[in-house]
């Protein structure tokens, strides 16, 4: 990577030129930024349909390996459409910075309406960015939503040397102080949270400054997610973490949102021998048991560590569903599942990777959020397993598995495809049933591809599923690893 020779520009960017993008349809004035459209945190053009952002942080841009890009597919009455797409890199007009080797633009992405104009904005991390602050300082930028889709951008901040600001799992957004404006939460120093309190100006400045929430221990946060875990109407933040050099000593922590910002974190306690619920590498938030409190679902795909002795069902990976309550997540009522759980397709074998990708949303329209779990290392090139939500949490009853060898799913599974390394449930056609986007960053010698499967009243179906890759996006295929992540 080349060191930045100039300081970050926080000025308003010019209109964004799109690489490999089809023109987006105009949104009717009656729909833009009003009603249901304004409530969708991932509706970039205000048409009332949720959109999907997919990342390729390892991709080559203008000859720079690992510069990275983010692609966006727009929702419609018929779901996600590859005909209305946009591709953004740091070489796109209006995006702050310029593409350099190893920047990893798209290492993390999330969405929120930062300027409160009724259009969701796309927040993008570049964890390998070199700045005047030092090597691998990282940066976070915003691309502004509007009637014609995303255009223009601004820098939200940079890190210190080797901070990796905006790296994978280190970015989320939500109203953590209850003032009605979204805030941006990132990880600095590997173990502190930086909260920028919105609303944001078009130059990227937060109206109410920045809060630093310090960790008293030498933690390493692995993934962040935001949601109302105690039902008080203020967004909370949850994370998976390990204890410094003890990489296998995983735990789940959360910060309660208050009108004064995030409170000091709490550790989720459980019934496991260690006294606290064993954490993992990935997590998502949603109301699985339909009780009005958002729940935490943690994926622990890695195994073979000393802590496996104290980790029930660690073999082959596992997930933990932690119900939300008026007092926050209750780990003593957690439901632990792996590939040997009754009803779950498959058999728990070492290295399966169950829990690598996790997403939570209602697939069948019954108002219970379901759980999609990536299992990218099982034979056949990987799978995604869908667990139904119930009043008692996720269940193996009626669980379904989907891979490239499933009838109706395009392609053929091959070792190393990593189908399910990233998953995202999103209701892109506004029918109350989420579609499933699946990333396979290892597909075609690590070029990567993405699949989309439809949600129905009977659950997820392969019928009508489709796939797209770099050829559709007009990007460089070699080593791109498209589908490494999705916006949340």
N, C-alpha and C positions, 0 to 999 in steps of 0.2 A: 504494500500500500504506500501511496505517496502522501507525505505530510501536507496538510492544508497550508497554503502560503498566505491565506487571508482569513480574517475573523469571520464568524458566522454572520450572515445577513439575515436580519429579522424583518426586512421590508416586505411589503405586499408583492407577491409574485405576479407575473404577467399571465395572460391566458394560456392554459396548458395545451401544448401540441401533443397529440396522442400517437404513439408508435403502434402500427398494426391495428388500429382501431376502426370499427365501423362507426358511422355517424349515429348518434343517439336520437331517438324520436323526442320531439318536444312534449312536455308534460302540460296537460290542460291547466289553465290558470286556476280553475276551481279546485284542482287536486293538489297543486304544489304548496307544500308547507302548511297544510291545514288538516284538521280532523285526524283521522287514523294515520295519515302520512307523517304527521309531526311526532307521533308516538313511537315510530319505528326507529330504533337507534342505528339501523344499518340500511336505511333508505336514502341513497345519495342524491337521487333526482326528484324526490318528493312526490312520486306517483302512487304511493301507498303500497308498493311492493318491496319486500326486502331484497337486498342485493348481496352478492357474495364476492369477497376479496380472497384471492389465493396467492401464495407467495412462492418465489423461486430465488431465495437469497444466495444460492451458489451459482446462479446463472452468469454467463458471459454477456457483457454489454459493451458494444463498440470495441471489442477486443480485450476488455478487461475482465479476467476471470474472477468470479466471486463478487462482482459488483452488485448483482442482484436486481430483481424487479418484482413488482406486484401487479397482478392482473385482476380486473373487476368484470364480473358478469352481472348483468342487470336482470331483475325479476320482472315478471309480467303475468298476465292472466293465464298464460300457459306455462309458467315457471321460468327457470333460468334459461337465457338465450345466448348462444355463442355469437349470434349476429349483432348483438349490442354489447360490445366489450370495449374495454380500455386497458392499456398497458402503460405502466409508469415506472421509470427508472430515474436516477439522478441526472440523466442526460435529457430527460423530457423537459420542454420549456415550462418554466414556472415552478419546478421542483427545486428546492434549495440544494446547493452543492453540485458536484459533478461525479460521474461514475468513475470509480477507481478500483483496482484489484483488491479484493478482500473486504470491501466495505460492508457487504452483506445487507444491502438495502432490502427490507422485508423480513429481517430476522424476527420481528414481532410486529403484529398489527392489531389494532382494535378500532372501535368506532364510537362516536358520540357527536351530538350537535354542539360543538364547542362555542360557536358564536350565536347560538339560539336564533337562527334565521329560519328554522323549520326544515332544514336539510341536514341529514347526517354527514359528518365529515370523517375522512379516513386518516387515522393516526398511525404513522409508520416509523419503526425503529431501524437503525442501521448500526448494529452492534460492533462492527469492525471499522467504523469510520475513524480516520485520523483527523484531528483538528489542531488548532494552535495550542490546545491544552495538552496534547500528547498523543502517542500511538494508541490505537484501539480505544480512544475515549468514548466513541459512540455518539449517536445523535438521535433525536426524535423530531419528526416534522409532521405537519398536518397538511392534507390536501382537502380543499374546501368543496363541499357539496353545493349543488345548484340545480336549476331547472333543466340544464342540459347534461347533468352528471358532474363528475369531479373535474375541477379546473383550478389552477392557481394553488399556491401553497406558502407556508411560512415555517420557520424553525421554531420549535418549542423549547429546545435546550440541547446542550451537549454535556458530556461527562468529563471526568478527569482522566489522566493517562491510565490506560488499561481498565477503565471502568466498565466498558462495554454497555454504555447506556442504551436502552432500547433493544438489548439482546433477547433471545428467545425466552419466553416466560416472564420477562421483566417489564411488562407493560399492560395496564388496564385502565379503564375509565369508569366514572360513576359520580353521582352527587353525594360525596362523603361528608358534606357539612350541612346538607338539607336546605340549601338556599335556592334550589331550583335550577342551578347551573351545573353542568358536568365538570368534573375535575379530572386531571390526568395524573395517574400514579405510576411512577417508575422506581426502579431499584438503583441505588447508588452505593458505592463502597461494598457491593455484594450483599450487604446486610442491613441497609437503611432504606426507608421509603421516602421518596420526594413527591409531595403532593402539590401540584400547581392548581390553584383555585380559580375556576372560571367565573363568569364567561370570559372568552378570549377575544382580543382584538384581532383584526385581520393581519396585523403584524406579528401575531403569535404570543402577545403578552397576556398573562393571566390578570384579571381585574383585581383579584384579592390576594395576590402574592403567592408565596411558596411556604409550605410547612415541611420540615424535616422530622420524620418519626424514627428515632434511633433505636437500634437493637442493642440490648446490654450484653449480648453474647456474640461470638464470632460465627454467626450463622451464614448460610449460603442459600438464598431463596431460589427455588427452581421453577416455580410457576405461580402466577397471580390470577385471581378472578374476583369480580365484584358482583354483589347482590345483597338484597335485604335479608339478612340471616336471622333477625330477631323480630321482624314485622313492625318496626317502629316508623317506617316510611323514609328512613335515611339509609343510604347505601353503605354496606360494610365491605371489607376486603378480606379475602382468605388466601393463604399461600401454603405451599409445601416447602419444606426447608430441611437442610441437614446441619449438623453441628460441626462447623469448621472442617478440620481435616478428617473427621469421622464421617466419610461420605455416605456410609450405609445407615447412619443413625437418623433415620427420617422421622419427621414430625409434621403435624398439621397445626397451623396457627391462624388466628384471625384478629383483625382490628375492627372494633365497633365504631361506626360512623356516628358523630355527634354534631351539634350545632357549633362546636368549637373545633371541628376537624376530627381526625382519627385518634381514638384513645390508644394507650399502649396495648401491645398485642397480648393475647391469651393463647395458651397451648390447649389443644383439644385433648381432654383426658378420655381414656377408654378402659376396657376390661382386660387388655392384654397384659402379659407379665411385667412389661416395663412401666406400667402405670399410666402411660399415655398412648394414644392411638398411633400405631406405626403409620408413617406417611408414605409418600411416593414421589414421582417425578411430574405428574400431570394432574390437573383438577379442573372441574367445571361446576357451575352453580345453576340450580333450577329446582322448581317445586315438584318433586317426584311423587310425594304422597298427598298432594292437593290439600294441604292444611293451612295454606296461606303464608307459610314460612319457607324461604328459599333454603334448599339443602345443598350440601357439598358432596361431590363425588370425586374421589381421589383414585388415580390409577398408579399402581406400583408394578412396573413391568420388569425392573431389574431384580435379579436374584443371585444367590450364591454368596451372599455376605454373611458375616457373623450374626447380624441381627435377624436372619431368617429363623434362627432358633426360637426367637420370641415373636415370630410373625406367622400366625395361622394362615394357611392356604397360600403361602408364598410361592410354591412350586408353579412354574409356568406363568407367573404374574397374577395379580389380583386387583380387585377394586374394593373400595370401602364407601358405602353410602352413609353419610352422617346427617341425620335429620336436623333441620333448623327448629328452634324453639324461641319462646319469648326471652330466654336467657342466652341465646346463641346456639351454635352447633353442639349437639349432645353426643359425644363419642361413646358413651356407655350403651347407647341404643343403635350403634352402627351395625349395618348389615355387610358382612364380608363375603365376596363371591370370587370364585375362580373357574377354571374350565372343568373342574370336577363337581361343581355345584349342580344338583339335580335340575335337569331341563336345559342347561346351558350346552350348546353343541360343542363337541370336541372332548379332548382328554388333556389333563394338565401334564405337560411334558416340559422339562427344562428348556429354557430359551424360547418359549412360544411368544413372549412379549405381550400377553394379555394386559391391557391397561395402558398401552403406549399412547393411544389417542382416546380422548373422552369428550363427549358432547351430550348436552341434556336439552330436550325439547319434546313437545307433544307430537308424535308421529301419526296417531290414529284418530285424533280429534275427541278423545274421551276426557280431556282436561287434566289428565295425569301426565306429567313429563316423563318421557322414556329416555333410556340411556343407550347411546351408541358407544361401543368399546372397540378400539382397534387392536388387532392381534396380528401384526405384520410379519411375524417370523414363523408362523405355522406352515406346514407343507402346502404347496400349491401357490406360493407367492404371497400369502397373507389373506386375512379375512377381516370383516367387521361383524361383530355380534351385537344384536339389538335386544335389549332387555326391557320388558314392559314395566311401566310405572303402576303402582297400586297404593292403596291406603297404608300398606305396611312397607313401602319402599320398592325397589326393583325386585323382580322375580325371574327365576329361570323358566317358569311355566310360559309356554308360548314363545320362548326366545328363538330368534332366527339368525342364521349365519349367511353372509354374502361374500363371495370372492369372484375372481375372474372366471372360475370354473363353474359358477352358478348359472343355471340356464337363464338366458335373457340378458346376462351381463356381458358386454362386449369384451373381447380379448381372450387370452389364455394365460393362466397363472404360471409363473416361472420363478424358480428360486432367486431370491434377491430383489423381487419387485417391490416388496415392502408395502403392499396394498393394506391400507389401514394405519399407516404411520401417522396420519393426521386425519381427523374427521370433523365434520361440521354439520349440524342440523339447522336448517333455515327454511322458513315458510315463504318461499319466493313467489307463490301464486295466490297467497292470501285466502286459502281455503280452510285454514285452521289445522292443517296437517303438514308437518315439516318434511321437506326433502332432505336426503342425506348426500352430502358431498364427501368424497373419499379421495385422499391423496395417496399416490404410490410413487414416491420420489425415486425409487430404484428401477422403475420401468424403463425398458429399452436402454440398458447400459447406463442408468442413472440420468437419463434425460428427464424422466418423470412424466406422469400423466394424472389427470383428475377424472373421476367418475361421478355421475349424479343419478341417484335412484329416487323414485317418487314415493311419497307417503300416501296411504289410502286409509279408509275406514277399517280395513283388515290389517293394517300395519304396513311396513315397508314392502315394496315390490320391485322386482327386477324388470318387470314389463315397462317398456318405454324408457329404460335407462340409456344414458349416452356417455361418451367419453370425449375429452379434448386434450390436446397437448400443444407443444410449441408451434406445430404447423398451423394450427388454428389461430394462435396468438401472433404469429409472425416474429417469433423470437428465436434465439440460438438454442438448439436442442442439446448439444453435447455438454454433459456435466451439469445441466441446469437444475436438476432435481425439483422440477415443478411439482407442486403438491406437498411441499415440506410443511406448510402451515396454512391456516385460514384466519380471517378476521373474526373477532368475537364481540 
